[in-house]
Structure formats: structure tokens, C-alpha cells
Amino acid sequence: MASKARTKRKRGCIRVKLPGGGTAILTGSFPVESRCHCGKLATRMCDWKVGPTTTCDQPICESCTTSPKPDKDLCPKHAKMWEAHPANKPKSP
């Protein structure tokens, strides 16, 4: 499955070594890796709805995600809320 975590960007300057031994300074907007709360690289984002058109978007790694449905990932906080919801409780006979 392809990574769906958005890449954050940070504006600034970076120094780059050139093949001939020189250096160049680049300015602009550069990608910043998103990290899960556990410190691992985040490859997913929480899909829990927090508004009519918005989702939580908490960065989460493959180890910390809960996937209640295909292509739906939840952060640990929202996974607990999903599991506690009465509609997700097993029906008693």
C-alpha cells in the first residue's frame, strides 16, 4: 500500500556540497519527515473525522495504526474511541 502521509514542508536555507568540492546555499520550502508519537517514521495519517470535511491527520507509523476498514487508519487515541463505540461491540446471542 502506498504511503498516504502528507509531507510537511519547512521554509529555510540548506547548504549542499557540490561534486567538484564547492558548496551551494539553497533557499525555499523543503520536506520535513513526519514522525509517529513512538518516534518511528509516519507512513499514514489518522482518518478519524473531526469535522464535516476534516480528519484528525495525526501522523502514525505502521506499528501504531489500527485499520478498522480497508484504507482507514486510526491513531491510538481514536482507535480506543472506535473500539468503545456501542456499534462496534459484539452482539450477544
Secondary structure, DSSP 4 states (H G I P E B T S, - for coil): ----PPPEEEEEEEEEE-TTS-EEEEEEEEEE--B-TTSSBP-EE---BSSSS-B---EE-TTT-EEEETTEEE-HHHHHHHHHSGGGSPPP-
